[in-house]
């Protein structure tokens, strides 16, 4: 019989890894954003291109944090036991939400470069935009965005703070309290995510609409988060943390979640396309026509095969989901495809017919991504990487797939 795990002897803190990660990620974040801004000021592409590259990467990392928040609430809502030993990583990945709220300021500053409905001259000449003005106006946009972030931050803080407090007190009532809040929290999450997806991304083309767009952004964000979670766990174990606590059984379940939500993303993407294609209404189809023109048509096929077919085949077997390296490599691939998906949502309005990839895309990614990683590390550096006194910890430690 296998001996029980001695948690006291298990390396379960970041310790010396935290300062190095903070310096590296934080430094890259600042340098990346400064470099992107300089490129926007000095290059021919200008600030118009900068704001769109910035929006792509802001929405990308925001989707990962929201995916983490969804996962945390889902585990409490379903009273899941298997995931306890990896849940703290997800809690840490919700910590960048306040930082991402601050990083929305450049979006507000550059709103006239991003959103046509903020330009009074265009609105005066467009009857449809005039009809949408009660909703699509700058003041209400800011209020909605602030309300969404406030709700997300309150939920993230509530679950993280109570989970950490339980490490010290062992109070089972904290688990019951988190379970009670997770239900209403899910409802608020669904509403606010939909509002934010419509405001930040769908309103880039205010003439187009899709009632499934919020679900599409959610599906991409959640599959991206599950990929990120698997990669973070893999990197943590590669650095010597939690070598016995997180087992191949947990990788198996993370692989299953990536696989399941890859299929879900494909289903939502196909549903949105099919319904619009079948209805054949000009004001709906024009959005897809832009994404089937020139290089964008090629990228649409890349997303079809890269975001669905490749990870589907990579994780369809039980053996692949039970190999750490296989899950980690697939996770990197899925994260790359998720970024291309956000790029595909934003950029056709900037560069029609060609991809227009720019160094600004990379520097914005490094900038926001560096700050994202630094904030998550900062939140976790003083705490155990597992909820050490969670009442379901033993269930998670002894978990086995059937």
N, C-alpha and C positions, 0 to 999 in steps of 0.2 A: 504494500500500500504506500502511495506517495506521501511524503511528509508534508504537513501543512506549511504554508509560506509564512516566514517570519517577516512581518511588515517592518519591524524596527530595523532589520538588517538590509532591507530593500532600498536601493538608491531611488528616492522618490521626490527629490527636489532639484531645481535647476542649478543651484549653488553657483560654482564658478562659471558655468555656461551662460548665466544671465547677463553679467556685465559685458562679456564679449559680444553677445548677441545684440544687446542694447546699443553698444557703441557702433557696431557694424551696420545694423539695420537702420538705426536713427541717422547715422552719418550719410548712408546711401539715400535715405528718404529726403533729407534736406538738400543734398547735392543734386539729386534727380529733379526735384521740383524747381530749384533755381535754374538748372540747365534747361529745363523745358520752357520756363518763362523767358529766358534769354533768347532761346530759339524763336519763340513766338514774337518777340520784339524785333529781332534783327534779321530774320529770314523772310524770303518772299511769301512763304505760306502764311505768315502773320498770325495775329491773335485769334482770327476766326478758326484757323486750324488747331491752335493751341486749346481753345475752349472745348472743341469737339473731342480731341484726344484726352483731355482732362475728364470730360464727362464719361467717356468709355471706361476709363480706369476707376473712377469714383464709383460708378454703378457696378463694376465688376467686384471690387472689394466689399462694397456694401452688401451685395448679394451673398457673399460668403459669410459675413457676420450675421445676416438675417437667417441664413441656413442654419448656423450654429444655434441661434436663439430658438428656432423651430425645433431642432433636435432636442435641446434641453427640456423644453416644455413637453414635447412628445414623450420623453422618457418618464417624466413625472405623471403625465396624464394616463399613461398605460401601465404605470407602476412596474416599469421594466427593471429587471435585475441584472441581465447580462451585461448591460452597458455601463454599470457604475464605474468600473476602473478606467474607462475612457471619457467619462462625462466631464471631468475637470478640464480637459483640453478644449472641449466645446464651450464650456463656461468662459474660459480664457479668450476664446475667439470672438465672444460677444463684447469684450472689453473695448475694442476700437470704435464702437458706435459713437461715443461722445466726440472722439477725434474726427470721425467721418462727418459728423454734424458741422464741426468747425470748417472742415474742408469743403463744405457746400457753399461757403461764402464766394469763392471765385465763380461758381455757377450763377449766383445772383448778380455779381458784378458784370459778367459776360452774357447776361440773359438776352440782350438784343442781338448778339451774334448767334445764339442757339435757337431761340424761339421767336418765330415770326409774329405770333400773337401779342408780343410785347411791343411791337413797333406801331405806333398810333397811325402813321401814314398808310401802312398796309391794311390795318384794320378798317380804316375809313373807306377803303376801296373794295373791301371784301365783305359781302353780305353775310356769309356763313360765319366768319370770325366775329362779326358784330353780334350774331345770335348767341355765340358761345362766350361772349365777354363776361356775363355774370359769373361764370366759372373760371375761364381762362383770363385772369387778370393778375398783375404782379402781386398786389396786396394779398389776395386770397391764396395765391400760389405759396407765398412765404408762410402764411398762417398754416396752411395744410402741411407743408414740409416740416415746420417747427413742431406741429402737433404729432406727426408721425414719429419723428426722432425722439420727442419727449416720452411717448408711450414705449418705444423700443428700449430706450435707456432705462426707464423705470423698471420694466420687466427684466431686463438683463441684470440690472443691479440687484433686484430682489432675489433672483435665483442664485446669483453668484455669492451675494452676502450671506444668505441663509445656508448655503452649502458649506462655505468656509466657517461659519459660526458653528455648524454641526461638528466640524473637525475638533473643535475645542470642547464643546459641551456634550456631544453625543445625544442631544435631545431628539427623540423620535418625533415629537410634535412639529419640528421644523420640516420634516419630510411630509407630514400630513398637511401642513400649511402650504407647501409648494405644490402638492397635488391639488389642493382646493383652488389655487390661483391659476393653475395651468389651463383649465377649461375656459374660463373667461379670457385668459391671455391669448389662447388660440384664436378666439373670435376677433379680438382686437388686432392680432397679428395679421389675419387674413384681410381685414378691411384696410389697415394702414399700408400693407405691402402693395395691395392693388392700387390704392391712391397714389403712392409714390411711383410705382411703375408707369402709371398713366401720365403723371405730371412730368417726371424726369425724362422718359423715353418716348412714350406714344405721342405726347404733345409736340415733339419735334416736327411732326407733320400733322398740323391741327385739323386738316381736312379728312384725315383717315381715322378710322376707329375699329376696334375689335373688342368684343365683350370677353374674350378669352385671354387678352394680353397680360393681365395681372397673373394669371395662372402660368402662362408661358415663362414669365420672368421668375416666378417662384420655382418652377420645375428646374430651370437652369441653375438657379442659385443653390437649391438643395443638393442636386447632383454634384455641383462644384464643391459644396461644403463637405459632403461625404468623401470626395476624393482628397480634399485638403486634410480632413481628419485622419484618414489612413496614412497620408504622407507624413503628417506631423508625428503620429504615433511611431511610424517606422524610423524617423529621424531621431526621436527621443530614445528609442531602444538602441539605435546605432551608436548613440553617445553614452550608453551604459545605464540609462534610466529604465526602471521597471522591467528588468530582464525576465522575471518569473511571473509577475502579476498579470501582464498582458500576454495572452497565449495565442496560438494559431487559431483557436476557436473564435477569438474576438476578431481577428483578421478575416476569418470566414464570414462572419456576420457583416463586417464593414464592406467586404466584397459583394455580398448579396444586396446590400443597400445601394451601392453604386450601380450595380447591374439593374436593380428594380427601377431606380429613378432615371437611368439612361433610357429605359423603355418608356417610362412615363413622359419624359421630355419629348421623345419622338412621337408619342401618341398625341400630345397636345399640339406640337408643331404641325403634324399632319392634319389634325382636326381643324386648326385655324386655316391652313392653306386650302383644304378641301371645301370647306363651307364657303369661303370667299370665291374660289374658282367656280363652284357650282352655281352660286347666285349670279356671278358675272355682272356685278354692279360696278360701273366705271370708277366711282369715288372710292371703292374698296380695293379693286384690282390694281390700281395705279401703284400702290405701295409695293406689291410684289413684282410689278413690271420693272421697277427700278432695280430690284434685286435679282432680276433675271437678265439684265442687260450687261453685255461685255464680261469683264472680269468678275462682276458680282454673280453672274450665273455660274461661273466656275466655283466661286466660294460657296454658293448654295449647295452644290454637289459635294464639296469638301465637308460641309457641315452634315449633310445626309450620311455620308460614309464615315467621316471622322468622329462625329458626335454620337452616332448611333451604331453603325455596323461594326466598326473596329472594336470599341469597348464591349459591345454585345458578344462578339465572338471571343474576345480575350477573357471574359469572365463567365462564359456560359457553363464551363465545366467545374465540378467540385474541386478538382485538383488545383486549378488555377487560383481559386479563391482561398486555398489553404497554403499558398506559397507567398511569403511576405514580399519577396522581391517582385513577383508578378503583380501583386496588388499595388505596390508602390509605383511601378512603372506605368501601369494603367492609370493610376491616379494622376500622375504628371500629364499624361496624354489628355485625360478628361479635362483637367484644369486649363490646358492650352486650348482645347476646343471650346470651352465655355467662354474664354476671352474672345476668341474669334466670333462667337455667337453674339456677344455684346457689340463688338466692332461692326458686325453685319447689321445690327439694329440701328446704329447711329450714323455710320459713315456714308452710305449711298447718297444722302442728301448733300454731302460736301463734295464728293468726287464721283460724278456720274460716269458709269461705264468702266471705270478703272479703280483698283483698290486704293491707290494713293497712300500706301504705307509710308510712314515717316519716322525719322529718328525721335520726333516728339512723342510718338506712341510709346517708345521704349523708355524714354526719360520720365514720362508721366507714370508709367507702370512701376519703374524703380522708385520714384518719389513717393507715390501713395502706398505702394507695397511695402517699402521700407518702414514708413511710419506705422503701417498696419501691424507688421511683425513686431516692431519695437513696443507698441502699446500692449499687444498681447503678452509679450515676455514680461513687461513691467507689471502687469496684473498678476502674473503667475509666480513671480520670482520669490515671494515671501511665503508661498503656500505649498502644501503637498500636491503632487501631481495626480493623486487619487483622493476621492472623498473617504478619508481613513476611518470615519466612524458612521458611515451610512449604514442603516439597518439591513440593506440588501447587499452589502459588500461580500459576504460569504457566498451568496448565490452567484455573484459575478466571478469570484475567484475560482469557483468549482464548476463554472458553466461549461457545458459540452453540447456541440451540435449533434442532432440525431442523424 
